[in-house]
Amino acid sequence: MTKEQKNEVIEILKGKFSQYNNFYVTDTESLTVEQVTNLRRACFNKNVEMKVAKNTLIKKALESLDAERYAGVYDALNNVTALMFSENPKDPAVIISDFRKAAKGEKPELKAAFINGDVYSGDNSLVALTKIKTKNELIGEVIGLLQSPAKRVLAALLHHHEKQGAGAEVAE
């Protein structure tokens, strides 16, 4: 790889790290070509971008953007690294765990995940990451919580009103 090619890869990676708040650092070593193709397809279907790059170039890209912010990720840059970029913080975790179930294997292994500024290290973080609630899920839950007391109050009022009997005036 020439210096120009390396710089080109670094620039592409910098663009991705700037574009996405979430990325996963995975180890895809020992996956067959067919498995990697299937993994790419699973990523594509969920709008997750997968990039395979040399660890040194990934580290250079991260350092040139913000060495401090990404410091927790550097230890994960070893062996074969495939990066997964995603708008949704949990999609890559779901893809990885589904893929592993289907392949009955341990790969791809999660080396680290960078989610909105927080670093999750190690494969044991995978289960927790599949349970992350997205912004929309949280908003939905809050709306649900806000609606439920109102529904109960209305139901109680209607029930009370019905008990009073039709035509009976409700006391002010």
Secondary structure, 3 states (H helix, E strand, C coil): CCHHHHHHHHHHHHHHHHHCCEEEEEECCCCCHHHHHHHHHHHHHCCCEEEECCHHHHHHHHHHHHCCCCHHHHHHCCCCEEEEEECCCCHHHHHHHHHHHHHCCCCCEEEEEEECCEEEECHHHHHHHHCCCCHHHHHHHHHHHHHHHHHHHHHHHHHHHHHHCCCCCCCC
